[in-house]
Amino acid sequence: MLLIARASQREIVAAFASLPTPDDPARMWSVGPTAPSGWTAAWVEEEVALPGHWDRVLLGEVGDPRVVRVRAGGSERRFAWSAHDGSIPEDAPVAIAATLGMPGAAASFRLALAEHLLRETTAEEEDLVLYQVAEALCAVQGGLPELENGTSRELLLDRGDASRRHELAEQFACGEEGWMLTEIGGDWFTVHSPGTPEIGPGPFDLDSASGEDHPVLVLWRGSGSGAVLEDREDLMEVIQWNTGWVEQIDDSAERAPTAAALGEAFGAGTGAPHLHDLCAARTVDGDPLAQLLDLLGIPRTALMVLDGDPSAPEPMSAVAPSGFLSGVKRLVGGRG
């Protein structure tokens, strides 16, 4: 369920404090930062008693995403529909917009709800549909509090010799995903999609190139910044910093072992204690990704690519004279 309430992050965290810890980590509550407007968004999977004086919008009920409840001035209204209905209840988007003090946004709310909640969904899709609604709202309507702890830019970091890099560049040129490979120094390279920078590749996107059976590092920025260490088997270490979100469980103790996995994958040398401290922290002064790359000996040029810096190196692209891929070259100003 997605809650948007006129209350501070601290107040909502206090209201959620009595909820039991679920067995599934994906069902733990999380509370975002409070916007200057005084509204805060939160995700919660259990019904919880909230103060009656809070104006709020609640999308979804336990087991049913096709419900909207709005409360303003102490009065609550509930709207429900099914996937087979032809439209969203007429008054629901208007009530949401009025409650949030955004009367001109009713059309945006109607569009977001109708796009994702007027169709049949599988059990797996049911768990994700409200996140899709949140993404749609963020895309079309400004002035809302931060609705997701999401990413806005993402890339994959890997290393390989010139042959591997060229092979990957040719592979990406033949694909439809839009991945681009950029050399950043030494044997290091990044892979990202300029067209959809918020969606980065994973190790399985490197399948057809040799040497893919080692860990890769995914970096992202969004609500904060983070890194994912993963391979094609069962390795998955996730860490994030400075997101502004409060999670139900403080996993700082569980985060520290991530340093050992990173050190094993890339080496940390004498910086191992600092890497341990960085991984254990939730908030970091400065840029945690820059600190991480320095400790792992990875060129900071990767961040220029991640951040879309105009001075970042140009990506590689395959050359296909006579219709056949025969090599690679670095594009400079679009010239051959």
C-alpha positions as CSV (number, residue, x, y, z in Angstrom):
1,M,0.0,0.0,0.0
2,L,1.2,3.5,-0.8
3,L,0.4,6.1,1.9
4,I,0.8,9.8,1.2
5,A,0.1,11.7,4.5
6,R,0.4,15.3,5.8
7,A,2.7,14.2,8.5
8,S,6.5,14.2,9.1
9,Q,8.7,11.2,8.5
10,R,9.3,10.9,12.2
11,E,5.5,10.8,12.9
12,I,4.9,8.1,10.4
13,V,7.8,6.0,11.6
14,A,6.4,6.3,15.1
15,A,2.9,5.2,13.9
16,F,4.5,2.1,12.1
17,A,6.7,1.2,15.1
18,S,4.3,-1.4,16.5
19,L,3.9,-3.4,13.3
20,P,5.5,-6.9,13.5
21,T,8.5,-7.7,11.3
22,P,7.4,-9.7,8.3
23,D,9.2,-12.9,7.2
24,D,9.6,-11.5,3.7
25,P,12.0,-8.5,3.6
26,A,10.2,-7.2,0.6
27,R,7.1,-6.6,2.7
28,M,8.8,-4.4,5.3
29,W,7.6,-0.8,5.6
30,S,9.6,2.2,4.4
31,V,9.1,5.9,4.9
32,G,10.4,8.6,2.6
33,P,11.6,12.1,3.3
34,T,9.1,14.8,4.2
35,A,8.6,17.3,1.3
36,P,8.7,21.0,2.0
37,S,4.9,20.9,1.5
38,G,4.6,18.8,4.7
39,W,3.6,15.6,2.8
40,T,5.4,12.3,3.2
41,A,5.1,9.0,1.3
42,A,5.4,5.5,2.8
43,W,5.0,1.9,1.7
44,V,3.4,-0.5,4.2
45,E,1.9,-3.9,3.8
46,E,-0.2,-4.1,6.9
47,E,-3.2,-2.0,8.1
48,V,-2.1,0.4,10.8
49,A,-4.1,2.8,13.0
50,L,-3.2,6.4,12.0
51,P,-4.1,9.6,13.7
52,G,-7.6,10.8,12.6
53,H,-6.4,14.3,12.0
54,W,-3.9,13.4,9.4
55,D,-5.1,14.3,5.8
56,R,-4.0,11.4,3.7
57,V,-4.3,9.3,0.5
58,L,-3.9,5.5,0.7
59,L,-3.6,3.5,-2.5
60,G,-4.5,-0.1,-2.0
61,E,-5.6,-2.4,0.8
62,V,-4.1,-5.6,2.0
63,G,-4.5,-8.0,-1.0
64,D,-6.2,-5.5,-3.3
65,P,-4.5,-2.7,-5.1
66,R,-7.7,-1.4,-6.6
67,V,-8.8,0.6,-3.7
68,V,-8.3,4.3,-2.9
69,R,-9.0,5.8,0.5
70,V,-8.8,9.6,1.1
71,R,-9.1,11.4,4.4
72,A,-9.4,15.2,4.7
73,G,-10.8,17.3,7.6
74,G,-11.5,14.2,9.6
75,S,-13.8,12.7,7.0
76,E,-12.8,9.5,5.0
77,R,-14.0,8.3,1.6
78,R,-13.3,4.9,0.0
79,F,-13.4,4.1,-3.7
80,A,-13.1,0.5,-5.1
81,W,-13.3,-1.1,-8.5
82,S,-12.3,-4.3,-10.4
83,A,-9.9,-5.0,-13.2
84,H,-13.0,-5.6,-15.4
85,D,-14.6,-2.2,-14.9
86,G,-14.5,0.1,-17.8
87,S,-13.2,3.1,-15.8
88,I,-11.8,4.3,-12.5
89,P,-14.6,5.7,-10.2
90,E,-15.3,9.2,-11.4
91,D,-14.7,10.9,-8.1
92,A,-11.6,9.0,-7.0
93,P,-8.9,11.1,-8.9
94,V,-10.8,14.3,-8.0
95,A,-10.8,13.4,-4.3
96,I,-7.1,12.5,-4.4
97,A,-6.2,15.8,-6.1
98,A,-8.3,17.8,-3.7
99,T,-6.9,16.0,-0.6
100,L,-3.4,16.7,-1.7
101,G,-4.2,20.3,-2.4
102,M,-3.5,19.8,-6.1
103,P,-7.0,20.3,-7.8
104,G,-5.5,20.7,-11.2
105,A,-3.9,17.3,-11.0
106,A,-7.0,15.1,-11.2
107,A,-6.4,14.2,-14.9
108,S,-2.9,13.0,-14.1
109,F,-4.1,10.8,-11.2
110,R,-6.9,9.4,-13.4
111,L,-4.4,8.5,-16.1
112,A,-1.9,6.8,-13.8
113,L,-4.6,4.8,-12.1
114,A,-6.3,3.7,-15.3
115,E,-3.1,2.8,-17.0
116,H,-2.1,0.2,-14.4
117,L,-5.3,-0.7,-12.5
118,L,-7.8,-1.3,-15.3
119,R,-6.4,-4.6,-16.5
120,E,-5.9,-8.2,-15.5
121,T,-2.7,-8.8,-13.5
122,T,-0.9,-11.9,-12.3
123,A,-0.1,-12.5,-8.7
124,E,3.4,-11.3,-9.3
125,E,2.2,-8.2,-11.1
126,E,-0.2,-7.4,-8.2
127,D,2.8,-6.8,-6.0
128,L,4.3,-4.3,-8.4
129,V,1.3,-2.5,-9.8
130,L,1.3,0.2,-7.2
131,Y,4.9,0.9,-7.8
132,Q,4.1,1.4,-11.4
133,V,1.3,3.8,-10.4
134,A,3.9,5.7,-8.3
135,E,6.3,5.9,-11.3
136,A,3.6,7.1,-13.5
137,L,2.6,9.8,-11.0
138,C,6.2,11.0,-10.6
139,A,6.6,11.2,-14.4
140,V,3.5,13.4,-15.0
141,Q,2.9,15.3,-11.8
142,G,5.3,17.6,-9.9
143,G,4.8,18.8,-6.4
144,L,4.4,15.3,-4.8
145,P,6.7,14.0,-2.1
146,E,9.2,11.4,-3.1
147,L,7.1,8.3,-3.7
148,E,9.9,5.8,-4.3
149,N,13.4,5.0,-3.2
150,G,14.3,4.6,-6.8
151,T,17.1,5.1,-9.3
152,S,17.4,7.8,-12.0
153,R,20.8,6.7,-13.5
154,E,22.4,3.3,-13.5
155,L,25.4,1.6,-15.1
156,L,27.4,-1.6,-15.0
157,L,31.2,-1.7,-14.3
158,D,33.3,-4.5,-15.5
159,R,36.8,-5.2,-16.7
160,G,38.3,-7.1,-19.6
161,D,41.0,-7.0,-22.2
162,A,40.7,-5.2,-25.6
163,S,39.3,-8.4,-27.2
164,R,36.5,-8.7,-24.7
165,R,35.6,-5.0,-24.9
166,H,35.5,-5.2,-28.7
167,E,33.4,-8.4,-28.6
168,L,30.9,-6.7,-26.2
169,A,30.7,-3.6,-28.4
170,E,29.8,-5.7,-31.4
171,Q,27.2,-7.6,-29.3
172,F,25.6,-4.4,-28.2
173,A,25.5,-3.1,-31.7
174,C,23.5,-6.1,-32.8
175,G,21.0,-5.9,-29.9
176,E,17.9,-3.8,-29.4
177,E,18.6,-2.8,-25.7
178,G,20.6,0.3,-26.6
179,W,23.6,-0.6,-24.4
180,M,26.8,1.4,-24.9
181,L,30.3,0.4,-23.8
182,T,32.7,3.1,-22.6
183,E,36.3,2.5,-21.8
184,I,37.4,4.4,-18.7
185,G,41.0,3.4,-18.2
186,G,43.1,0.3,-17.8
187,D,40.9,-2.7,-18.6
188,W,37.8,-1.1,-16.9
189,F,34.7,-0.2,-18.9
190,T,31.1,0.8,-18.2
191,V,27.9,-0.3,-19.9
192,H,24.7,1.9,-19.8
193,S,21.8,3.0,-22.0
194,P,21.8,6.7,-22.9
195,G,18.2,6.4,-23.9
196,T,17.0,5.0,-20.6
197,P,19.7,5.9,-18.1
198,E,17.5,4.8,-15.2
199,I,17.7,1.1,-16.4
200,G,21.1,-0.5,-16.3
201,P,22.3,-3.9,-17.5
202,G,23.1,-6.9,-15.4
203,P,25.7,-9.7,-15.8
204,F,23.3,-11.7,-18.0
205,D,23.4,-9.0,-20.6
206,L,27.1,-9.9,-21.1
207,D,26.3,-13.6,-21.7
208,S,27.7,-14.0,-25.2
209,A,31.1,-12.5,-24.4
210,S,33.9,-14.5,-22.9
211,G,34.8,-14.0,-19.2
212,E,31.3,-13.3,-18.0
213,D,31.5,-15.7,-15.1
214,H,32.9,-13.1,-12.6
215,P,31.2,-10.5,-10.4
216,V,30.3,-7.1,-11.9
217,L,29.5,-3.9,-10.1
218,V,26.4,-1.9,-10.8
219,L,26.3,1.8,-9.6
220,W,23.2,3.9,-9.4
221,R,22.0,7.3,-8.3
222,G,18.5,8.4,-7.5
223,S,17.0,9.0,-4.1
224,G,20.6,8.6,-2.9
225,S,23.3,6.4,-4.4
226,G,24.2,2.7,-4.2
227,A,26.0,-0.3,-5.6
228,V,25.1,-3.9,-6.4
229,L,27.7,-6.6,-6.6
230,E,26.4,-9.6,-8.6
231,D,27.3,-12.5,-10.8
232,R,25.4,-15.0,-12.9
233,E,24.9,-17.5,-10.1
234,D,23.9,-16.6,-6.5
235,L,26.0,-13.6,-5.6
236,M,24.0,-10.5,-4.8
237,E,25.2,-7.8,-2.4
238,V,23.3,-4.5,-2.3
239,I,24.3,-1.4,-0.5
240,Q,22.9,2.2,-0.6
241,W,23.6,5.5,1.0
242,N,22.0,8.8,1.7
243,T,18.5,7.9,0.4
244,G,16.6,9.8,3.0
245,W,14.3,6.8,3.5
246,V,13.8,5.0,6.8
247,E,13.4,1.2,6.6
248,Q,11.7,-1.1,9.1
249,I,14.9,-2.9,9.8
250,D,18.4,-1.4,10.4
251,D,20.6,-3.7,8.4
252,S,23.9,-2.0,9.2
253,A,25.3,-5.1,10.7
254,E,24.3,-7.2,7.7
255,R,25.8,-4.6,5.3
256,A,29.3,-4.8,6.7
257,P,30.1,-8.2,5.2
258,T,29.5,-6.7,1.8
259,A,32.9,-5.1,2.2
260,A,34.5,-8.6,2.2
261,A,32.7,-9.6,-0.9
262,L,33.8,-6.4,-2.7
263,G,37.4,-6.8,-1.5
264,E,37.4,-10.4,-2.8
265,A,36.0,-9.4,-6.2
266,F,38.1,-6.3,-6.8
267,G,40.7,-6.0,-4.0
268,A,40.9,-3.3,-1.4
269,G,44.4,-3.8,0.0
270,T,45.3,-1.5,2.9
271,G,41.9,0.3,2.5
272,A,40.0,-2.7,3.7
273,P,39.1,-1.1,7.1
274,H,37.8,2.0,5.4
275,L,35.8,-0.1,2.9
276,H,34.2,-1.9,5.9
277,D,33.2,1.4,7.5
278,L,31.9,2.7,4.2
279,C,29.7,-0.3,3.6
280,A,28.4,-0.3,7.2
281,A,27.3,3.3,7.0
282,R,23.8,4.5,5.8
283,T,24.8,8.2,5.5
284,V,28.1,9.4,4.2
285,D,29.6,12.9,3.9
286,G,30.6,13.6,0.3
287,D,30.1,11.2,-2.6
288,P,30.0,7.5,-1.4
289,L,30.4,6.2,-4.9
290,A,33.6,8.2,-5.4
291,Q,34.9,6.8,-2.1
292,L,34.0,3.3,-3.1
293,L,35.7,3.5,-6.4
294,D,38.9,5.0,-4.9
295,L,39.0,2.1,-2.3
296,L,38.6,-0.5,-5.0
297,G,41.1,1.1,-7.4
298,I,38.5,1.8,-10.1
299,P,38.8,5.0,-12.2
300,R,36.5,7.7,-11.1
301,T,35.8,8.3,-14.8
302,A,33.0,5.8,-14.3
303,L,31.1,8.5,-12.4
304,M,31.5,10.9,-15.3
305,V,29.6,8.4,-17.5
306,L,27.1,7.7,-14.7
307,D,26.3,11.4,-14.2
308,G,26.1,12.2,-17.9
309,D,29.1,14.5,-17.7
310,P,29.7,16.1,-21.2
311,S,33.5,15.6,-20.7
312,A,33.1,11.8,-20.2
313,P,34.8,9.6,-22.7
314,E,32.9,8.8,-25.9
315,P,31.4,5.3,-26.0
316,M,32.6,2.6,-28.4
317,S,30.5,1.6,-31.4
318,A,30.8,-1.3,-33.9
319,V,31.7,-0.6,-37.5
320,A,29.8,-2.6,-40.1
321,P,31.2,-1.9,-43.6
322,S,29.4,-3.9,-46.3
323,G,26.8,-4.9,-43.7
324,F,29.3,-7.0,-41.6
325,L,30.8,-6.2,-38.2
326,S,34.5,-5.9,-38.7
327,G,35.9,-4.0,-35.8
328,V,35.3,-1.2,-33.5
329,K,36.2,2.5,-33.3
330,R,35.7,5.4,-31.0
331,L,33.1,7.9,-32.2
332,V,34.4,11.4,-32.2
333,G,31.8,14.0,-33.1
334,G,30.0,11.4,-35.2
335,R,32.9,11.3,-37.8
336,G,34.1,8.0,-39.3
